[in-house]
């Protein structure tokens, strides 16, 4: 039983790590093509906020040249922890307390709404 919950949390944690790595690679590649950046940059930022909410920590480095790897690491670790927590709460809601599942889904939807209306 505990191995199943650990696998569930590990899967969510892996997603919480992979998503920021993917976005970081995409932004580096987009920085090399101004036309492509202009055409999809805004839509990509919205998708990034939805899937990597801790990327807001990177605002502290806005205006600086290059990547601040310390802030990037903090944002990635925060995202992994957030995804692990969401994974645990979803597992708990699916297997133990159904109301918790609905509470987690509702909280995520409200959080997404708040992020999109900043």
Beta strands, then each sheet from edge to edge (+ up, - down):
end
